[in-house]
Amino acid sequence: MSTPDFFRARLDTMIDLRHPLAVLATRMPWTEIEKSRAPSFARKARTGSMKLEADMFGPTAVVVAAVALALLDARVCPSA
């Protein structure tokens, strides 16, 4: 098996395909795993708000996620 790049070896020549983990990887149902995990990695629209912070270079605008704001509010005002 030749490689188009002289200095890079193909991955299948570096891995012992008879190794138990390599054999297991060929037997895994990857399509089903990808289908079941895809919703977890789907892009979700999230709202945030702008917050002005002052650092050593002056005031800067920072986007703060709504989830982080809710957690911060819960810690600061636990009774609310």
C-alpha positions as CSV (number, residue, x, y, z in Angstrom):
1,M,0.0,0.0,0.0
2,S,1.6,3.2,-1.1
3,T,0.9,6.6,0.4
4,P,0.6,9.8,-1.5
5,D,2.8,11.5,1.2
6,F,6.1,9.9,1.7
7,F,6.5,10.8,5.3
8,R,3.1,9.8,6.5
9,A,2.3,6.1,7.0
10,R,-1.3,4.8,6.6
11,L,-3.1,4.2,9.8
12,D,-3.9,0.6,9.0
13,T,-0.2,-0.2,8.7
14,M,0.5,1.3,12.2
15,I,-2.3,-0.6,14.0
16,D,-2.4,-4.3,14.5
17,L,-5.8,-5.2,13.1
18,R,-5.8,-8.5,15.1
19,H,-5.6,-6.6,18.4
20,P,-8.8,-7.3,20.5
21,L,-9.8,-3.6,20.5
22,A,-9.4,-3.3,16.8
23,V,-11.5,-6.4,16.3
24,L,-14.1,-5.0,18.7
25,A,-14.2,-1.7,16.8
26,T,-15.0,-3.5,13.5
27,R,-17.9,-5.3,15.2
28,M,-19.5,-2.3,16.9
29,P,-22.8,-1.1,15.4
30,W,-21.5,2.5,14.7
31,T,-24.5,3.6,12.6
32,E,-26.9,2.8,15.5
33,I,-24.6,4.5,18.0
34,E,-24.4,7.6,15.9
35,K,-28.1,7.7,15.4
36,S,-28.8,7.4,19.1
37,R,-26.2,10.0,20.1
38,A,-26.9,12.6,17.4
39,P,-29.6,14.5,19.2
40,S,-27.2,15.1,22.1
41,F,-24.8,16.9,19.8
42,A,-27.3,18.8,17.7
43,R,-27.0,22.5,17.6
44,K,-29.4,24.2,20.0
45,A,-30.5,27.8,19.8
46,R,-29.6,29.5,23.0
47,T,-30.4,33.0,24.1
48,G,-28.0,35.1,26.0
49,S,-27.6,38.6,27.2
50,M,-24.9,41.2,27.0
51,K,-23.0,42.2,30.1
52,L,-20.5,44.9,30.5
53,E,-17.3,44.0,32.3
54,A,-14.3,46.1,33.2
55,D,-10.9,44.5,32.8
56,M,-7.4,46.0,32.7
57,F,-8.0,47.3,29.1
58,G,-11.3,49.0,29.9
59,P,-15.0,48.1,29.6
60,T,-15.8,45.1,27.3
61,A,-19.1,43.5,26.3
62,V,-19.4,39.9,27.2
63,V,-22.2,37.5,26.1
64,V,-23.5,35.6,29.1
65,A,-25.6,32.4,28.5
66,A,-29.1,32.3,29.8
67,V,-28.4,29.1,31.7
68,A,-25.4,30.6,33.4
69,L,-27.5,33.6,34.4
70,A,-30.2,31.3,35.9
71,L,-27.6,29.4,37.8
72,L,-26.0,32.5,39.1
73,D,-29.4,34.0,40.1
74,A,-30.2,30.7,42.0
75,R,-26.9,31.0,43.9
76,V,-27.2,34.7,44.7
77,C,-31.0,34.6,45.5
78,P,-31.9,31.0,46.6
79,S,-35.3,32.1,47.8
80,A,-36.4,33.7,44.6
